[in-house]
Each structure stands twice: as C-alpha cells, then as structure tokens.
Amino acid sequence: MEFKDFVQNASKEQLIALGTLGMWMQEKVPLYCTCPSKCNQTCQLAKELNEALMLAGQRLQAP
C-alpha cells in the first residue's frame, strides 16, 4: 500500500511521470511477461503496481 499512498499524494509532475511509466509498461507487457503463468496478472506486487499506476492515470484525468 505504500506506493499507492505515494500516488495518492503525488504532485502533478510525479503523476505525469507515473503515467508515462504506466503507458510504457503496457506497451512492453508482451516483451517482459512471456511466462505461461501470466505473472504480471497473478503476482501481488505486479497487481499493486498496476493498480497504483491506474490510480495515477485517474488522478491525471480528474478536473
């Protein structure tokens, strides 16, 4: 939860950086996650990171 807390309180510049990282990671999933277990979907750490990055995107889109 620490990373999600950071995102919750991040500045606009930090949110932009996190949003950029999130988009980059989405583009690269086919390259870095090739295992049959789909670790990017089942690993708790990966799930929490993805949730935090989605929260960053939501915060950027909020008025």
N, C-alpha and C positions, 0 to 999 in steps of 0.2 A: 504493500500500500504506500510505501514511501515515495515511489516515483509518481504515483497517481496524485499524491498530496502535492508534490512539486509542481505537476502540471496544473493543478487546481489554482495555484498561487503564482503561476509563471507570468512574466511580463509579455507584452506583445511581441518583442523581438525573440524571446525564448520560444513562444508559441509558433512563430514563423519557422524557426529552426527545427522544432519538433515536427511541424507539419511537413517540412521538406524531407526530413528523415523518414517519416511515415510513408510518404509517396515513393521515395527511393526504395524502401523495403518492400512495398507492394509490387513494384516493378521487378525486383530481384528474387522474389519468392521462388519462382521456378528454377533459379540457379542455385540458391543456397539451401533449399529444402527439397532434396531429391529422395529422401528415405521413404520407404513404404508406410511407415507408421505415422507420417504427417506430423512430425514433431512440432511444427510451427502451430498446429491446432490443438495438440494434446498436452504439450509441455506447459505447466502452470506459469512459469516465468515468461514464456513467449506470449501466453494469453494475457497476462497482466500488462506486458509491454504494449501489445496491440490495443488493449482497452485504453491505456493511458494516451497512446498516440491518437486514437479516435476522439478521446475527450479533448485533446489539444485542437484537433480539427473543428470540433463542435464549438469550442470557445472562440476560435478564429472567425467562425461564420456568424456568431451571435452579434446582435447590434450593440 
